[in-house]
Structures are given as C-alpha cells and as structure tokens.
Amino acid sequence: MAILGSIFTLLFASMAVASLFIEAPQPRPPEFGPFVVVGAVLFVALAAIGIWTSVGLFRLRSWARTSILVFAGFLAAGSLFCLLLAMAMPMPQGFTAGTEQTFRRTMLATFGIPLIVAVWWLVQFNARSTKAAFASAIPEVASRRPLSIAIIGWASLFGGASCVLGILARMPVFLFGASFTGWTAGVIYALFGALSLFIGKGLLELREEARILAIGWFGFSFVHAGLVTLVPPLRQRLLESQRALTQTQANPIALDQGTILNWVFVFATIVAATAIWFLIRNRGAFGGAENT
C-alpha cells in the first residue's frame, strides 16, 4: 500500500510538471511555474521517503515501523479533519440536491479511504505480534528520542520547507488583523520557515532550547488562531482578506469561509495543545542530550 501510494504521488508530481507545458485557456500568473515546480519537488521527496520506508518494512527495520506510524498519524489526522469539514460545510448557492449529494459522496471516498488505511496501519503496526516481528530482526541502536517528539520535529521541518510555496506563490500573510503582501509577506514567510526548521532540527537532536522555543511557537499559534477566530473585528478582517483573494481567481467557488475558519481553529487548537502537552511530558529526554 505504501509503495502504491508513493507511485501515485510520483505520477501526481509528474502531471503537475507536465501541466506547465499545456496551453491554458487563460493567462497564468508569473509565480505559477515556480510554485508548481517546488510543490512537485516536495511530492517527489514524500514519495521517496515512502518507498524508502517500504523497503525498510520488508526488511523489518525498527526505524521503518516508526516512520510508517508517523506517516499514518499525519494521514489519519489530516483525512479526518478534511472529511469532517467536507461533511459539515454548507454548500454554495446554486448547488442542486443531486450535486450536493455527489460532492459529499466524492469527499467521503476521497478522505474516507485514506483514513481507513491510516487507522489500519496504526493498529497493525502497534499490534503485539508486529512489534515482536520487528524486535526479532537485526538489532539496532535504541533511540532516546520519544516518538511524539520525532513527529513534532519532522512536522516542523516539513512546515518550514512548505513556507517556500508561500513565497513563490506570493501569498499574503495575515497577522493580528494586519494583512501583508509583496516582499514583506515573503520576509515573514522566510522568518517563519527558518524558525520552524530550527525548531524541527533541534527537537530531533533533543536540544532543550528547541523544546522551549517550540512550546512558545505553538502557544503563539494557538493565541493567534483564537484571536482571529473569536474577536469579531479581527475575524471580519480575515474573512474580507480571504474573499478578496478568492475574487482574483478565474472561477472562484463560493465556499462558506466562516465555517472553514471555525474548523481550522478547532483543528489548530487540538494540534497546538497536543504538541505542548507532549513537549512538557517528555522534558526528561532533553537537556543537552546527544542526537541518537
């Protein structure tokens, strides 16, 4: 399953790059090409990790079991969030009952199948017999890094690398009611990306300063999400900024931005609170520990 998913990801990246050589009915923005290329590179990297993990699973390597559990956790959380959002979000005006039913069924299959696969992996690779099979393979050096810290660290690295997409796409940045565009937004994306990369690398190396910085970063993210969601003036400014961005698209879809914002806040709150809890709970693993 992991190899098939990786192959599909490679095909998706190839089709994305191939779309650059297909004549579009309308002119594309100048940042479209770099955005697609960087996105395709990220997909290729994910596919390579998936194939590498699959080979490790066939060889019963303990690191491969950890890798597939990390990926399954991300896949389950992301699929569940998207599935709940798609099921709860009101449909745009003009959608007939049949169109709405088709849309929801499509979303159910699109996100429900990956969710089932992710839960299956989480159960299978945590089963006692599976653990015993991997434990009986070639012994490896035990790592002092808790699995939860590894997940947060790799997520921070991926988030930092993803900031490149925001820079190439010239996406605006919304901070505490203020909207930044142009080179200012690019600088903010670069700073946030560098911070996330520093935190991710430090967590994987079990550095105490990275743990403290990560707690502060997740706390900042939680406070910011709460303010722009719950404070009416800030919420209105964000919704107006999102509407203005949507209107620049050739064929915008009139989605309920308010509902999406509420769900994003709930998801961000759960992620931030969970990350902070694990960072505090596993503080004994830090404090000048060597990378293992």
Beta strands, then each sheet from edge to edge (+ up, - down):
strand 1: 173-175
strand 2: 178-180
sheet 1: 1+ 2-
end
